[in-house]
Amino acid sequence: MPKKFAARFFVIAFSVISLAFTTLAPTQGASLLDLLPGGATSKGYLGVDFSERQPTSGENVSIITSNLSAQPGTPPNTFLCSSLSDANCAKGSFVRAQLILPPCETANQLMCVEGLSIGTSASDMELAVLDHEVRSLTTPADVALGLPRGGGPSLWKSAKFANKSGNFTYGVIARVVYGQNREAVGAAGKANAPITLTSMNLSVIPVTQKAGKYYPLESYTSVNPDGGATFGVRQTGNDYDNLADCAWTELGFCAKYEDFADNTRVALTMRMGAEMTGWLYGRMKDVDVKVDPIDAKNNRIKIEALPVNAPGAFGYIKKSELASNPKIDARVRLSSGVFGYNMMLQSEGSIVDGYDPVGNFEDFAAFEPILKTKAGYRAQWIVSSGASANGYQATSGNACFDDKTQLLGIVTTNAMVYSPSAPEFKDGALSYKVAGLHFICGFGSRS
């Protein structure tokens, strides 16, 4: 029987009430450039967006890259690899594998999506039926090093529970990231160095299969303006329709992001590396988690919860005014790099930089004077573990939270910015860090 750790792990739920009265409201699917003065055609502005945005179709792919850090006089380079054994992977000293985990095909397959259930309460949850795994960019497994196959998102159908659009279709995007430090390039690099599972991000999304001029994706190599190697992901056809709001594309279809119907409850079951099932964080509420060990290195984890709406924030500043706002200017320089910063200043048009909200308190504090609340339009069901999308690592001063072999706890919130780390007991009180634009924070916990 699965082990339910209800009496042994932390469940922390934060509800944040925004007191910011000025709200920016773009149309769903519209460009963030529309929020700038003068809209998408404006010139001379730098926009800043803090939101748990829904990834574009080009991001929900499996891809392996080899990375070489910038050196004095030399730009950073990112090389595209077809596999861990590809010669391109020897061109960098650090290999990164972003994988979309496929649906489980066999009883003993690991690192895969086992099942999805949809309902309105814990008593009426119904298994959804797998329609198909999306044909997308994939990566091969490396059995010797322990890297699983990277697949595509999966489409599931519920027999009874429609999303807000009236369709019964839902997508599962299970993204994990592995890292391999080869320490050097070329033959001196350690191609057989161990790989490490560093992050997990699971999302369930309501979708509509929208017909149109859409194509499968392909990857390609390119060169940055500074001369550094890079890559991209694009449609295989040139005459495609608008890709705004597409979670993924296939031949003739775009999986359009939709919203959950009211009171929808979601349960996702994964076969996952045990190091990703210790401390969890995400966007959801009324959470129930069950963990069943498969073997010494893998768990079956079932997460059942309601989705939540989380506000974002948006602001802008004239590029010509950056120098007179040193705190903002310093953060922009840090995130852009010297070359990117100078290019941004020299370009005539406007640009919007996106900042992930997980753990990003320093950027948020610097930009807060220019930020206004941007309403969240769709409820989200997201749970993560390990490093955030922007690289923030979950840390804790409590050694108990270093144990990755069992479920330790989960924190869920609709706060604008929140920590990926476990809460800490300080001076007899439980401390957990969130941030927002003038908010009241209330929380409950049980242990």
Buried (B, 14 or more C-beta within 10 A) or exposed (E): EBEBBEEEBBBBBBBBEBEBEEEBEBEEEBEBBBBBEEEEEBEBBBBBBBBBBBBBBBBBBBBBBBBBEBEEEEBBBBBBBBBBEBEBBBBBBBBBBBBBBBBBEEEEBBBBBBBBBBBBEEEEBBBBEBBEBBEBBBBBBBEEBBBBBBBBBBBBBBEEBBBBBEBBBBBBBBBBBBBBBBEEBEEEBEEEBEBBBBBBBBBBBBBBBBEBBBBBBBBEEEEBEBEBBBBEBEBEEEEBBEBBBBBBBBEEBBBBBBBBBEEBBBBBBBBBBBBBBBBBBBBBBBBBBBBBBBEEEBBBBBBBBBBBBBBBBBBBBBBEBBEEBEEBBEBBBEEBBEBBBEBBBEEEEBBBBBBBBBBBBEBBEBBBEBBBBBEBBBBBBBBBBBBBBBEBEBEBEEEEBEEBEBBBBBBBBBBBBBBBBBBBEEEEEEEBEBBBBEBEBEBEBEE
